[in-house]
């Protein structure tokens, strides 16, 4: 008999359990009728064992059904959602091992309460349809949880970068010359790097690079800045040096095929960032910066420019280093894209360490609070552009107090034009929860030149009065107030 997949074992076990319970047979009763041990029958129902043909026939006879009925992959209609989930192979795609969860335990939960699990799965599927969630949303959600669980710091990747630099005699001074990375790709990994390689493909103009595995060609977008070019080369080196086989072939993942692909992409990004912004000198520079008596935006940008890094690379490295070496482990990172023609904002990247902080993506087409530094600085950049002034980078610090909570954050934001995408600007923000640790670590925290603003998540959910920046009325908040008033009145009437 051909070896059975995990999915087939699970479905078979659920089916046996379903039929046994329908006939009101105990384990021992079915065990005796089918001449199988209770322990073996238990393993079957948990999806751990798939019996041989003679034992299946004995089970079928004991359950009064045909061999064919018992071995097909159909479950009773009330378990249809469970069957759909199992047959989709989604359980096998979930990165359970990264979170210390055994697949057998998940199967046991399904087997012990299939109806409840089925109802729960139906609910999840309905929510996913309502919110247009695709499979890759689960993969990226799992990745964020994995990064957050490790405070976005991975010693093994730090060590790999150091070993790579030692093996290839890369000097400690930065930035690394583009020619040096290109030579490694050509010499060691047989790459061909084609400058402006995406020019012939206008539908790919929004990508930074594409790798063609058959030809081992790296096609670079001709509109890239030099720091973007070396970052893409660093990622390609990472895929090869770390031996990451499952990978996307474009600079950003357009549609995730498997979680392993998403995880490996994250590892390659981490490696490239750590390669271009080495740990030890970066820690020293941050220590010196935090000891300044006043906020200095030029000095903040100066650290980034020394490494010829993009704001995204700079902020990625901050999320690695601040929790691990400065005990600033309550932080969030956000990236916004400002569509200039529509004057709309989309949060396309976020990370929350130690807890889920107030500013986060909602995915419901609501208007993010315009009081956030992330939004207001992007608007200021756009205004400068409309006035005909060329601005490459601007930085701002802001203390953000969240309406109705005790939480306050020190936020650093950088806004820039989007490369290579036209008619867009990008802002990146890192927010540090203000607590006793932050007060000890950042000397300029109370600098009066840093503005303090009361903020909220979205305009639709904000009860703040007389907000000059409001982009939409507080429909959701108003509705909640009306419902609460109705409930209060009902409570009085029905006493």
C-alpha positions in Angstrom: 0.0 0.0 0.0 1.3 3.5 -0.9 2.4 5.5 2.1 -0.4 7.8 3.3 -0.1 11.5 3.7 -0.7 13.3 7.0 -3.9 14.7 5.6 -5.2 11.2 4.6 -4.3 9.9 8.1 -6.2 12.7 9.8 -9.3 12.3 7.6 -9.3 8.6 8.1 -9.0 8.9 11.9 -11.8 11.5 12.0 -14.0 9.3 10.0 -13.4 6.3 12.2 -14.2 8.4 15.3 -17.3 9.9 13.7 -18.7 6.4 12.8 -17.8 4.9 16.2 -19.6 7.7 18.0 -22.6 7.5 15.7 -23.0 3.8 16.6 -22.4 4.7 20.3 -19.4 2.3 20.6 -16.8 2.8 23.2 -13.1 2.3 22.4 -13.1 -1.1 24.0 -16.2 -2.2 22.2 -14.9 -1.3 18.8 -11.5 -2.7 19.7 -13.1 -6.0 20.5 -15.3 -6.1 17.4 -12.4 -5.2 15.1 -9.8 -7.3 16.9 -7.6 -4.2 17.4 -5.9 -3.0 20.5 -7.4 0.1 22.2 -4.1 1.9 22.0 -3.8 1.2 18.3 -7.3 2.4 17.7 -6.6 5.6 19.7 -3.5 6.2 17.4 -5.8 5.8 14.3 -8.4 8.2 15.5 -5.7 10.8 16.3 -4.4 10.6 12.8 -1.0 9.1 13.8 -1.5 5.6 12.2 -3.1 4.4 9.0 -3.9 0.7 9.2 -3.1 -1.9 6.6 -5.8 -3.3 4.3 -6.8 -6.3 6.5 -7.3 -4.1 9.5 -9.3 -1.5 7.5 -11.6 -4.3 6.4 -12.0 -5.5 10.0 -12.9 -1.9 11.0 -15.3 -1.5 8.1 -17.1 -4.7 9.1 -17.2 -3.6 12.8 -18.7 -0.3 11.8 -21.2 -1.8 9.3 -20.0 0.1 6.2 -18.1 -0.9 3.1 -14.3 -0.8 2.7 -14.8 1.9 -0.1 -16.9 4.1 2.1 -14.4 4.0 5.0 -11.4 4.8 2.8 -12.8 7.6 0.7 -11.9 11.1 1.7 -15.4 12.3 2.4 -16.5 13.4 5.8 -20.0 14.1 7.1 -21.3 17.5 6.0 -21.0 19.0 9.5 -17.3 18.4 9.2 -16.9 19.8 5.7 -14.9 22.8 6.8 -12.5 20.6 8.7 -12.1 18.3 5.6 -11.6 21.3 3.4 -8.8 22.6 5.7 -7.1 19.3 5.9 -7.3 18.6 2.1 -5.9 22.1 1.4 -2.6 21.0 3.0 -2.7 24.2 5.0 -1.8 22.4 8.2 1.4 21.2 6.6 2.2 24.7 5.5 1.8 26.3 8.9 5.2 26.8 10.5 4.2 25.0 13.7 7.7 23.9 14.6 8.9 27.5 14.8 6.5 28.0 17.6 7.2 24.7 19.4 3.9 23.2 18.4 3.6 19.6 17.2 1.2 18.9 14.3 0.0 15.8 16.2 -1.3 18.1 19.0 -3.3 20.2 16.5 -4.7 17.0 15.0 -5.6 15.8 18.5 -7.6 19.0 19.1 -9.5 18.5 15.8 -10.2 14.9 16.7 -11.4 15.6 20.2 -13.9 18.3 19.2 -14.4 18.1 15.4 -17.8 19.9 15.5 -16.5 22.9 17.5 -13.3 23.1 15.4 -15.4 22.9 12.3 -17.5 25.8 13.4 -14.4 27.8 14.4 -12.8 27.1 11.0 -16.0 28.2 9.2 -15.8 31.4 11.2 -12.2 32.0 10.1 -13.0 31.3 6.5 -16.0 33.6 6.6 -13.8 36.4 8.1 -11.1 35.8 5.5 -13.7 36.1 2.7 -15.1 39.3 4.2 -11.7 40.9 4.6 -10.3 39.6 1.4 -7.5 37.6 3.2 -5.4 35.5 1.0 -3.2 32.5 2.0 -0.1 34.8 2.0 -1.7 36.9 4.7 -1.4 33.9 7.0 2.2 33.4 6.0 3.2 37.1 6.6 1.2 37.1 9.9 3.1 34.0 11.0 6.4 35.6 10.1 5.6 38.8 12.1 4.7 36.6 15.1 8.0 34.7 14.7 10.0 37.9 14.5 8.2 39.4 17.5 8.7 36.2 19.5 12.5 36.6 19.0 12.6 40.5 19.3 13.7 40.5 15.7 17.2 39.6 16.7 18.9 36.4 15.4 22.4 35.6 16.7 22.9 32.9 14.1 22.4 35.4 11.3 24.7 37.9 13.0 27.4 35.2 13.2 26.9 34.2 9.6 27.5 37.8 8.5 30.7 38.0 10.5 31.9 34.7 9.1 31.1 35.8 5.6 33.0 39.1 6.0 36.0 37.2 7.5 36.1 34.6 4.7 35.9 37.3 2.0 38.2 39.8 3.7 35.6 42.5 3.8 37.0 45.5 5.7 35.2 46.7 8.8 34.8 50.2 7.3 31.5 50.9 5.5 30.0 51.3 3.0 31.0 48.2 1.1 31.9 48.9 -2.5 29.3 47.7 -5.0 32.1 46.2 -7.2 33.2 44.0 -4.3 29.8 42.4 -3.9 29.3 42.1 -7.6 32.6 40.3 -7.9 31.6 37.8 -5.2 28.3 37.0 -7.0 30.1 36.6 -10.3 33.1 34.7 -9.1 31.6 32.4 -6.5 28.0 32.0 -7.6 28.3 32.4 -11.3 25.9 35.3 -11.5 25.5 37.7 -14.4 24.4 41.1 -13.3 22.4 43.1 -15.9 22.1 46.8 -15.2 18.8 48.3 -16.3 17.7 44.7 -16.9 14.0 45.4 -16.3 13.8 48.1 -19.0 12.4 45.7 -21.5 9.6 44.7 -19.0 7.5 47.9 -18.2 5.0 45.8 -16.2 7.9 45.1 -13.7 9.0 48.7 -13.3 7.8 48.7 -9.7 10.3 46.0 -8.7 13.9 46.6 -7.7 15.2 43.4 -9.2 14.4 40.0 -10.6 16.6 36.9 -10.5 16.3 34.4 -13.4 17.4 31.0 -11.9 17.8 29.2 -15.2 20.3 31.8 -16.5 21.6 32.9 -13.1 20.9 36.5 -14.2 20.2 39.3 -11.8 18.1 41.9 -13.6 18.4 45.3 -11.8 16.0 48.2 -12.1 17.8 51.1 -13.8 16.2 53.6 -11.5 17.7 52.3 -8.3 19.9 54.3 -5.9 23.3 52.8 -5.3 22.3 51.8 -1.7 19.4 49.8 -3.2 21.6 48.1 -5.7 24.1 46.9 -3.0 21.2 45.8 -0.8 19.8 43.6 -3.6 23.2 42.1 -4.1 23.5 41.5 -0.4 20.2 39.6 -0.5 21.4 37.4 -3.4 24.6 36.6 -1.5 22.5 35.6 1.5 20.3 33.2 -0.5 23.5 31.4 -1.7 25.7 31.7 1.4 22.9 30.6 3.8 21.8 27.9 1.3 18.2 29.1 1.2 16.6 27.0 -1.5 12.9 28.0 -1.3 12.9 31.6 -2.4 11.1 34.3 -4.3 12.7 35.5 -7.5 11.6 39.1 -7.3 12.9 41.8 -4.9 9.6 41.7 -3.0 7.2 38.8 -2.7 4.2 39.3 -4.9 2.4 36.1 -4.0 3.8 33.7 -1.4 3.8 30.1 -2.4 4.8 28.7 1.0 5.8 29.9 4.4 9.4 28.7 3.9 9.7 31.2 1.0 8.5 34.0 3.2 10.9 33.0 6.1 13.9 32.7 3.8 13.1 36.1 2.2 13.2 37.6 5.7 16.5 35.9 6.5 18.0 37.2 3.3 16.9 40.8 4.2 18.3 40.5 7.7 21.6 39.2 6.4 21.9 42.0 3.8 21.0 44.7 6.4 23.5 43.3 8.9 26.2 43.1 6.2 25.8 46.8 5.3 25.2 48.1 8.9 27.6 46.0 11.1 26.5 45.5 14.7 29.3 46.8 16.9 30.0 50.2 15.3 26.3 50.8 15.0 25.8 50.1 18.7 28.5 52.6 19.5 27.0 55.3 17.3 23.6 54.9 18.8 25.0 55.2 22.3 26.6 58.5 21.4 23.5 59.7 19.7 21.2 59.0 22.7 23.6 60.9 25.0 23.0 64.2 23.0 21.3 66.8 25.1 18.9 67.8 22.3 17.2 66.0 19.4 19.3 66.4 16.3 17.6 65.2 13.1 20.8 65.8 11.0 22.8 63.6 13.3 20.1 60.9 13.2 20.2 61.0 9.4 24.0 61.2 9.5 24.3 57.7 11.1 22.2 56.3 8.2 24.1 58.2 5.5 27.4 57.0 6.9 26.4 53.5 5.8 24.8 54.7 2.6 21.7 52.9 3.8 18.0 53.4 2.9 15.6 54.5 5.7 14.1 50.9 5.6 17.6 49.4 6.1 18.4 51.8 8.9 15.1 51.2 10.7 15.3 47.4 10.2 18.7 47.5 12.0 17.2 49.7 14.8 14.6 47.0 15.4 17.4 44.4 15.7 19.7 46.3 18.0 17.5 48.4 20.3 15.7 45.5 22.0 18.8 43.4 22.3 21.4 45.9 23.4 19.5 48.9 24.8 16.6 47.1 26.5 14.1 49.1 24.4 12.0 46.1 23.7 8.6 47.8 23.6 8.5 49.3 20.2 6.7 49.4 16.9 7.8 49.9 13.3 5.5 51.2 10.5 6.0 52.0 6.9 3.4 54.1 5.0 3.1 54.7 1.2 1.6 58.0 0.3 -0.2 57.8 -3.1 0.2 61.4 -4.2 -2.4 61.6 -6.9 -5.1 60.2 -4.6 -3.6 61.7 -1.4 -4.2 58.4 0.3 -2.0 56.5 2.8 -1.5 52.7 3.0 0.4 51.0 5.8 2.3 48.2 4.0 4.8 47.1 6.7 4.6 46.8 10.5 6.3 45.1 13.4 5.3 45.2 17.1 7.7 44.0 19.7 6.7 42.9 23.2 3.1 43.8 22.7 0.6 45.0 20.0 0.9 48.7 20.2 -1.8 51.2 19.3 -0.7 52.2 15.8 -1.4 49.3 13.5 -2.8 48.3 10.1 -6.6 48.0 10.0 -7.1 46.9 6.4 -10.6 48.4 6.4 -10.1 51.5 4.2 -10.2 53.8 7.2 -8.3 57.1 7.4 -5.2 56.8 9.6 -4.7 59.5 12.2 -3.2 62.6 10.4 -1.6 63.6 13.7 0.9 60.7 13.5 4.4 61.9 12.6 4.4 59.2 9.9 1.5 60.9 8.1 2.2 64.6 8.8 5.9 64.3 7.7 4.8 62.6 4.5 2.3 65.4 3.9 5.0 68.0 4.5 7.3 66.3 2.0 4.6 66.4 -0.6 3.9 70.1 0.1 7.6 70.9 -0.5 7.5 68.9 -3.7 4.4 70.8 -4.9 6.4 74.1 -4.3 9.1 72.8 -6.6 11.6 72.1 -3.9 13.7 68.9 -4.2 13.9 67.2 -0.9 15.5 63.7 -0.6 15.1 63.0 3.1 13.5 64.7 6.1 13.4 63.5 9.7 11.3 64.4 12.7 10.9 63.3 16.3 7.5 63.4 18.1 6.1 62.3 21.4 2.7 60.7 20.7 0.2 60.2 23.4 -2.6 57.8 22.6 -6.1 59.1 23.4 -7.8 57.3 26.2 -4.7 55.4 27.4 -1.6 56.0 29.5 0.7 55.0 26.6 3.1 57.6 25.1 5.8 56.9 22.5 8.9 58.7 21.3 8.6 58.4 17.5 11.4 58.9 14.9 10.1 59.3 11.4 11.9 59.6 8.0 10.1 60.5 4.8 11.5 60.2 1.3 10.4 60.0 -2.3 9.7 56.4 -3.4 12.3 54.7 -5.7 11.8 53.5 -8.3 7.9 53.9 -8.1 6.8 57.3 -9.4 4.1 59.5 -7.8 4.6 58.0 -4.4 6.4 59.0 -1.2 7.3 56.7 1.7 7.6 57.3 5.4 9.1 55.0 8.0 8.6 55.3 11.8 9.9 53.6 14.8 8.0 54.3 18.1 9.6 53.6 21.5 7.3 53.3 24.5 8.2 55.9 27.1 9.0 54.2 30.4 11.7 54.4 33.0 14.2 52.5 30.8 13.8 54.9 28.0 14.1 57.9 30.3 17.5 56.5 31.5 18.7 55.7 28.0 17.8 58.7 25.9 19.2 62.0 27.2 17.1 64.2 24.9 13.8 62.6 25.7 12.5 65.8 27.4 13.9 68.2 24.8 11.1 70.9 24.5 11.8 71.2 20.7 10.2 67.7 20.3 6.4 68.3 19.9 3.9 66.3 21.9 0.7 65.4 20.2 -2.4 63.4 21.2 -3.1 60.8 18.5 -5.4 57.9 17.8 -5.6 55.0 15.4 -8.1 56.2 12.7 -10.3 59.2 12.2 -13.4 56.9 12.1 -12.6 55.6 15.6 -11.5 58.9 17.2 -13.6 60.9 19.7 -11.1 63.7 19.8 -12.9 67.1 19.6 -11.9 70.0 17.4 -9.3 68.0 15.5 -8.0 70.3 12.7 -6.4 67.4 10.9 -9.4 65.1 10.8 -9.8 63.4 7.4 -13.2 61.7 8.1 -15.9 62.0 10.7 -15.9 59.6 13.6 -18.7 57.4 12.3 -17.6 54.2 14.1 -17.2 56.0 17.5 -20.5 57.8 17.1 -22.3 54.6 16.3 -20.9 53.0 19.4 -22.0 55.9 21.5 -25.5 55.7 20.1 -25.7 51.9 20.8 -24.4 52.5 24.4 -27.1 55.2 24.9 -29.8 52.8 23.7 -28.4 50.1 26.0 -28.4 52.4 29.0 -32.0 53.5 28.3 -33.1 49.8 28.0 -31.4 49.0 31.3 -33.3 51.8 33.0 -36.6 50.7 31.5 -36.3 47.1 32.3 -35.2 47.4 35.9 
